Amino acid sequence: MAGFDTIATPVGLLIGIICGFVPLGIGIYYRHLRPGIMGFFACTVSGFACGFFGGIPMILLSTSVVVSYVYVNRQDPFTSRKSIEEVDFAETNAEFVLRQTAAFGRTLRAMSYGILRNKGGFIGFVGILFFLVLTTFGPLFIEYEGQPRMDRRLPGAMTLFQMPSSEHILGLDFQGRDVLSHIVYGGQTLIITAIETGLMATAIAVVFGSLAALLGGIVDQLLSALSNFILTIPQFPLLLVLASILDFDSHFMLAVLLAALSWPALMRAVRAQVLSLKARDYVEAAITLDLGMSHIILREVFPNMVSYIAINFIFAIRGAMYALVGLVILGMVPLREPDWGIMIWNARSRGAFYNPDAVMMALAPIMAIALFQLSLILFTRSLEEIFNPRLRSGL
């Protein structure tokens, strides 16, 4: 997985604690202990789970939230009670960074309120959080069983399959191994690969769709022709053909391939959205002032499409996970345990679907995938409310 590991480690805990002192120190300095303590806890957990990959970004997020509680724009006549003639709108680089940090923190707080306000979306958020905690912190408490356990065969039993019991709450598989340990360890690779696919596919679609709509001409024709060509190719059959030719030893390269086949539909939708936004006065003004393509895309166009993009990102993760599981079940990618897809493949190949004692070996990974997918779908309800203010009035 390109060396990316999200299993909690003591080193990660130390990194998280060190990172947590930043928002905590800011909170203590400005006498806002509650956001500072929450920031410390968030950095500790994130660093514990992902090391620097989790601790450093969480410093930025939690610090922004803490600053949003304490920041007051002294140059704003509404907060400083100055008259408009007394206000000096000039600001230093440090003041600009502080103002932007506080604005970002207020946005994060508004997003958290949006998640809490929508019941279905909150349930989806809790479900996603549950699976992330399970696959990240579960290995601290449950040991992985990768070797056969012949000693667990019951007297007179023909197989090592066992129904759930107080000792093994999800039962045993065909080699006498604890099914729960494979559920805990088997989701991380699948989830991370699906997220990588969703990120890359969404990024490609947004960039290509925006460029096609804003530049037009030959660029639009080439990108539209490329997307149309990929859309005419049945994706999953093509994946089966490529999997029979290529050796997918790297899950990251598999994510790249899935992303390369997944972006055209979203790209066409983004292109249509940008063409609509292009006619707006503020976008035409930015083009007339020659503010640059990056400014137009990131500052003028992207904020107006962020809800649509975020929801399609969730659906891209969904589609990637189904494609990955399908390839594994068909045996078209290297089978390396632990993995939820491999658990289903083993269940099918070992006759678990026809053995009452083996029901959990087949049902546990299917239910895990289904519940994770359901959580993603429910979470989109909160995303719609967060990015679309018109939906908030109906709650």
C-alpha positions as CSV (number, residue, x, y, z in Angstrom):
1,M,0.0,0.0,0.0
2,A,2.8,2.4,-0.9
3,G,4.1,2.1,2.7
4,F,1.0,3.8,4.2
5,D,0.0,2.2,7.5
6,T,-2.9,3.2,9.7
7,I,-2.5,0.7,12.4
8,A,-2.1,2.4,15.8
9,T,1.4,2.3,17.2
10,P,3.2,3.7,20.3
11,V,5.3,5.9,18.1
12,G,2.1,7.3,16.6
13,L,0.7,8.0,20.1
14,L,3.8,10.0,21.0
15,I,3.5,11.9,17.7
16,G,-0.1,12.6,18.4
17,I,0.5,13.9,21.9
18,I,3.3,16.2,20.7
19,C,1.0,17.5,17.9
20,G,-1.8,18.0,20.4
21,F,0.2,20.4,22.5
22,V,-0.2,23.0,19.7
23,P,-4.0,23.5,19.9
24,L,-3.9,23.0,23.7
25,G,-1.3,25.7,24.1
26,I,-3.3,28.1,22.0
27,G,-6.4,27.3,23.9
28,I,-4.7,27.9,27.3
29,Y,-3.1,31.1,26.0
30,Y,-6.5,32.6,24.9
31,R,-8.3,31.0,27.9
32,H,-10.5,28.8,25.8
33,L,-9.7,25.4,27.4
34,R,-12.6,23.4,25.9
35,P,-11.7,23.7,22.2
36,G,-8.0,23.4,23.2
37,I,-8.6,20.1,25.0
38,M,-10.8,18.8,22.2
39,G,-8.0,19.7,19.8
40,F,-5.4,17.9,21.9
41,F,-7.6,14.8,22.0
42,A,-8.2,14.9,18.2
43,C,-4.5,15.3,17.5
44,T,-3.6,12.5,19.9
45,V,-6.1,10.0,18.3
46,S,-5.2,11.0,14.8
47,G,-1.5,10.8,15.4
48,F,-1.9,7.5,17.2
49,A,-3.7,6.1,14.2
50,C,-1.7,7.5,11.3
51,G,1.5,9.0,12.8
52,F,2.6,12.1,11.0
53,F,0.0,11.5,8.2
54,G,-2.7,12.1,10.9
55,G,-1.0,14.3,13.4
56,I,0.2,17.1,11.2
57,P,-3.1,17.7,9.3
58,M,-5.0,17.5,12.5
59,I,-2.8,20.3,14.0
60,L,-4.1,22.5,11.2
61,L,-7.7,21.5,11.6
62,S,-7.9,21.7,15.4
63,T,-5.8,24.9,15.5
64,S,-8.2,26.5,13.0
65,V,-11.2,25.6,15.2
66,V,-9.5,27.0,18.4
67,V,-8.6,30.2,16.6
68,S,-12.1,30.6,15.3
69,Y,-13.3,30.9,18.9
70,V,-10.9,33.6,19.9
71,Y,-10.3,35.6,16.8
72,V,-11.8,39.1,16.5
73,N,-11.1,41.3,13.5
74,R,-10.1,44.6,15.0
75,Q,-10.4,46.3,11.6
76,D,-14.1,45.3,11.2
77,P,-16.4,48.2,12.3
78,F,-19.1,45.6,13.4
79,T,-16.7,44.0,15.9
80,S,-14.5,46.9,16.9
81,R,-17.3,49.5,17.1
82,K,-15.2,51.9,14.9
83,S,-16.8,54.1,12.4
84,I,-16.1,53.3,8.8
85,E,-13.8,56.3,8.5
86,E,-11.6,55.0,11.3
87,V,-11.2,51.5,9.9
88,D,-7.9,50.7,8.3
89,F,-8.5,47.9,5.8
90,A,-4.7,47.3,5.3
91,E,-3.5,44.1,6.9
92,T,-0.2,42.3,7.3
93,N,0.5,38.8,6.0
94,A,0.2,37.5,9.6
95,E,-3.2,39.2,10.0
96,F,-4.3,37.7,6.7
97,V,-3.3,34.2,7.7
98,L,-5.0,34.6,11.1
99,R,-8.2,35.8,9.5
100,Q,-8.2,32.9,7.0
101,T,-7.5,30.4,9.7
102,A,-10.4,31.6,11.8
103,A,-12.7,31.5,8.7
104,F,-11.6,27.9,8.0
105,G,-12.3,27.0,11.7
106,R,-15.8,28.5,11.5
107,T,-16.4,26.4,8.4
108,L,-15.3,23.3,10.2
109,R,-17.6,24.1,13.2
110,A,-20.5,24.7,10.8
111,M,-19.8,21.3,9.2
112,S,-19.9,19.5,12.5
113,Y,-23.2,21.1,13.4
114,G,-24.6,20.0,10.0
115,I,-23.5,16.4,10.8
116,L,-25.1,16.5,14.2
117,R,-28.4,18.1,12.9
118,N,-29.3,15.4,10.3
119,K,-30.1,12.2,12.1
120,G,-29.6,9.9,9.1
121,G,-26.3,11.6,8.2
122,F,-25.1,11.4,11.8
123,I,-25.9,7.6,11.9
124,G,-23.8,7.3,8.7
125,F,-21.0,9.3,10.2
126,V,-21.0,7.1,13.3
127,G,-21.0,4.0,11.0
128,I,-18.0,5.2,9.0
129,L,-16.2,6.2,12.3
130,F,-16.9,2.7,13.7
131,F,-15.2,0.9,10.8
132,L,-12.2,3.3,10.8
133,V,-11.8,2.8,14.6
134,L,-12.3,-1.0,14.1
135,T,-9.6,-1.4,11.5
136,T,-7.2,1.1,13.1
137,F,-7.4,0.4,16.8
138,G,-8.9,-3.1,16.7
139,P,-5.4,-4.7,16.2
140,L,-4.4,-3.4,19.6
141,F,-6.9,-5.7,21.3
142,I,-7.4,-8.6,18.9
143,E,-4.5,-10.7,17.6
144,Y,-4.5,-11.8,14.0
145,E,-4.8,-15.5,13.3
146,G,-3.2,-16.3,10.0
147,Q,-2.1,-19.9,10.7
148,P,-4.4,-22.9,10.7
149,R,-5.6,-24.0,14.2
150,M,-6.1,-27.7,14.0
151,D,-6.4,-28.0,17.8
152,R,-9.8,-26.3,17.7
153,R,-11.5,-29.2,15.9
154,L,-14.3,-30.5,17.9
155,P,-14.6,-34.2,18.6
156,G,-16.5,-36.0,15.8
157,A,-16.6,-32.9,13.6
158,M,-15.9,-33.2,9.9
159,T,-14.6,-29.7,9.5
160,L,-13.0,-26.9,11.5
161,F,-16.0,-24.6,11.0
162,Q,-17.8,-23.5,14.2
163,M,-20.8,-21.4,14.9
164,P,-20.4,-18.2,17.0
165,S,-19.8,-18.8,20.7
166,S,-18.8,-16.8,23.8
167,E,-15.1,-17.5,23.0
168,H,-15.3,-16.7,19.3
169,I,-18.2,-14.3,18.7
170,L,-18.2,-14.6,14.9
171,G,-17.2,-18.3,14.9
172,L,-14.3,-20.1,13.2
173,D,-13.4,-20.4,9.5
174,F,-12.4,-23.5,7.4
175,Q,-8.9,-23.5,9.1
176,G,-10.2,-23.0,12.6
177,R,-9.2,-19.3,12.7
178,D,-11.2,-16.6,14.5
179,V,-13.4,-14.9,11.9
180,L,-13.5,-11.7,14.0
181,S,-9.7,-11.3,13.7
182,H,-10.0,-11.4,9.9
183,I,-12.8,-8.8,10.0
184,V,-10.7,-6.5,12.2
185,Y,-7.6,-6.8,10.0
186,G,-9.2,-7.3,6.6
187,G,-11.0,-4.0,6.1
188,Q,-8.1,-1.6,6.1
189,T,-6.6,-2.5,2.7
190,L,-10.0,-2.5,1.0
191,I,-11.2,0.8,2.6
192,I,-7.9,2.7,1.9
193,T,-7.7,1.5,-1.7
194,A,-11.3,2.5,-2.3
195,I,-10.7,6.0,-0.8
196,E,-7.5,6.4,-2.9
197,T,-9.6,5.5,-6.0
198,G,-12.3,8.0,-5.1
199,L,-9.8,10.8,-4.5
200,M,-8.0,10.3,-7.7
201,A,-11.1,9.8,-9.9
202,T,-12.8,12.9,-8.4
203,A,-9.6,15.0,-8.8
204,I,-9.3,14.0,-12.4
205,A,-12.9,14.6,-13.2
206,V,-12.9,18.1,-11.5
207,V,-9.7,19.3,-13.3
208,F,-10.6,17.9,-16.7
209,G,-14.3,19.0,-16.5
210,S,-13.3,22.5,-15.4
211,L,-10.6,22.9,-18.1
212,A,-12.9,21.6,-20.8
213,A,-15.7,24.1,-19.9
214,L,-13.4,27.1,-19.3
215,L,-11.0,26.7,-22.1
216,G,-13.4,25.3,-24.7
217,G,-12.2,24.8,-28.3
218,I,-9.8,22.0,-29.0
219,V,-9.3,21.2,-25.3
220,D,-13.0,20.7,-24.8
221,Q,-13.2,18.5,-27.8
222,L,-10.3,16.3,-26.9
223,L,-11.3,15.8,-23.3
224,S,-14.9,15.2,-24.2
225,A,-13.9,12.7,-26.9
226,L,-11.6,10.9,-24.4
227,S,-14.4,10.7,-21.7
228,N,-16.9,9.4,-24.3
229,F,-14.4,6.7,-25.5
230,I,-13.8,5.5,-21.9
231,L,-17.6,5.5,-21.2
232,T,-18.3,3.2,-24.2
233,I,-16.0,0.5,-22.7
234,P,-17.7,-1.8,-20.2
235,Q,-15.6,-1.1,-17.1
236,F,-15.8,-4.4,-15.2
237,P,-15.1,-6.6,-18.2
238,L,-12.2,-4.4,-19.1
239,L,-10.9,-4.8,-15.5
240,L,-11.1,-8.6,-15.9
241,V,-9.1,-8.5,-19.1
242,L,-6.5,-6.2,-17.6
243,A,-6.3,-8.3,-14.5
244,S,-5.6,-11.4,-16.5
245,I,-2.7,-9.6,-18.3
246,L,-1.2,-7.4,-15.6
247,D,0.0,-8.4,-12.1
248,F,-1.6,-6.1,-9.5
249,D,1.0,-6.5,-6.7
250,S,0.4,-2.9,-5.6
251,H,-3.0,-1.9,-4.3
252,F,-2.1,1.7,-5.1
253,M,-1.6,0.8,-8.8
254,L,-4.9,-1.0,-8.7
255,A,-6.5,2.2,-7.3
256,V,-4.9,4.2,-10.2
257,L,-6.3,1.8,-12.7
258,L,-9.8,2.0,-11.2
259,A,-9.6,5.8,-11.0
260,A,-8.5,6.0,-14.7
261,L,-11.7,4.2,-15.6
262,S,-14.1,5.9,-13.2
263,W,-13.7,9.7,-13.9
264,P,-15.5,10.2,-17.2
265,A,-19.1,10.3,-15.9
266,L,-18.3,12.8,-13.2
267,M,-16.2,14.8,-15.6
268,R,-19.1,15.3,-18.0
269,A,-21.3,16.4,-15.1
270,V,-18.7,18.8,-13.8
271,R,-18.2,20.2,-17.3
272,A,-22.0,20.9,-17.5
273,Q,-22.0,22.6,-14.1
274,V,-19.0,24.8,-15.0
275,L,-20.6,25.8,-18.3
276,S,-23.6,27.0,-16.3
277,L,-21.4,28.8,-13.8
278,K,-19.3,30.3,-16.6
279,A,-22.2,32.5,-17.6
280,R,-22.4,34.0,-14.1
281,D,-21.3,37.6,-13.7
282,Y,-18.6,36.9,-11.1
283,V,-16.9,34.2,-13.2
284,E,-17.0,36.5,-16.3
285,A,-15.5,39.2,-14.2
286,A,-12.7,37.0,-13.1
287,I,-12.0,35.9,-16.7
288,T,-12.1,39.5,-17.9
289,L,-9.6,40.5,-15.1
290,D,-7.3,37.7,-16.2
291,L,-7.0,36.4,-12.6
292,G,-5.6,33.0,-13.8
293,M,-7.1,29.6,-14.4
294,S,-6.2,28.3,-10.9
295,H,-7.9,31.2,-9.3
296,I,-11.0,30.8,-11.4
297,I,-11.3,27.1,-10.7
298,L,-10.4,27.1,-7.0
299,R,-12.0,30.4,-5.9
300,E,-14.9,31.0,-8.2
301,V,-16.1,27.7,-9.6
302,F,-15.1,25.0,-7.1
303,P,-16.9,26.5,-4.1
304,N,-20.2,26.4,-6.0
305,M,-19.8,22.7,-6.9
306,V,-18.3,21.4,-3.7
307,S,-21.6,19.7,-2.6
308,Y,-22.0,17.8,-5.9
309,I,-18.3,16.9,-5.9
310,A,-18.3,15.6,-2.3
311,I,-21.4,13.4,-2.8
312,N,-19.9,12.0,-6.0
313,F,-16.7,11.3,-4.2
314,I,-18.6,9.1,-1.7
315,F,-20.2,7.3,-4.6
316,A,-16.8,6.8,-6.3
317,I,-15.6,5.1,-3.1
318,R,-18.7,2.9,-3.2
319,G,-18.1,1.9,-6.8
320,A,-14.4,1.2,-6.2
321,M,-15.1,-1.0,-3.3
322,Y,-17.6,-3.1,-5.2
323,A,-15.1,-3.4,-8.1
324,L,-12.3,-4.5,-5.8
325,V,-14.4,-7.1,-4.1
326,G,-15.6,-8.4,-7.5
327,L,-12.1,-8.8,-8.7
328,V,-11.0,-10.6,-5.6
329,I,-14.1,-12.9,-5.6
330,L,-13.3,-13.9,-9.2
331,G,-9.7,-14.5,-8.3
332,M,-8.3,-12.0,-10.8
333,V,-6.0,-10.2,-8.3
334,P,-3.4,-11.7,-6.0
335,L,-5.1,-13.2,-3.0
336,R,-3.4,-12.0,0.2
337,E,-5.0,-12.3,3.6
338,P,-6.4,-10.6,5.5
339,D,-9.1,-9.0,3.3
340,W,-12.9,-8.9,3.4
341,G,-13.0,-9.8,-0.3
342,I,-10.7,-12.8,0.2
343,M,-12.9,-13.9,3.1
344,I,-15.9,-14.1,0.7
345,W,-13.7,-15.9,-1.9
346,N,-12.7,-18.5,0.7
347,A,-16.3,-18.9,1.8
348,R,-17.4,-19.6,-1.8
349,S,-14.5,-21.9,-2.6
350,R,-14.7,-23.8,0.7
351,G,-18.5,-24.4,0.6
352,A,-19.3,-22.1,3.5
353,F,-22.6,-21.1,1.8
354,Y,-23.8,-24.7,2.1
355,N,-22.7,-25.4,5.7
356,P,-24.8,-24.1,8.6
357,D,-21.7,-24.0,10.9
358,A,-19.8,-21.8,8.4
359,V,-22.5,-19.2,8.0
360,M,-20.6,-16.4,9.7
361,M,-17.5,-17.0,7.6
362,A,-19.6,-15.9,4.6
363,L,-22.0,-13.5,6.2
364,A,-19.5,-11.5,8.4
365,P,-17.5,-9.9,5.5
366,I,-20.7,-9.4,3.4
367,M,-22.4,-7.6,6.3
368,A,-19.3,-5.5,7.0
369,I,-19.1,-4.3,3.4
370,A,-22.9,-3.7,3.2
371,L,-22.9,-1.7,6.5
372,F,-19.9,0.4,5.4
373,Q,-21.6,1.1,2.1
374,L,-24.9,2.0,3.9
375,S,-23.0,4.3,6.2
376,L,-21.5,6.1,3.2
377,I,-24.9,6.6,1.6
378,L,-26.5,7.9,4.9
379,F,-23.5,10.3,5.4
380,T,-24.3,11.9,2.0
381,R,-27.5,13.3,3.6
382,S,-25.4,15.4,6.0
383,L,-23.1,16.5,3.2
384,E,-26.1,17.8,1.2
385,E,-27.2,19.8,4.2
386,I,-23.7,21.1,5.0
387,F,-23.1,22.4,1.4
388,N,-26.6,23.4,0.5
389,P,-28.0,26.0,3.0
390,R,-31.5,25.8,1.4
391,L,-31.9,22.3,2.9
392,R,-31.3,23.5,6.4
393,S,-34.5,25.4,6.7
394,G,-36.5,22.2,6.3
395,L,-35.2,20.6,9.4
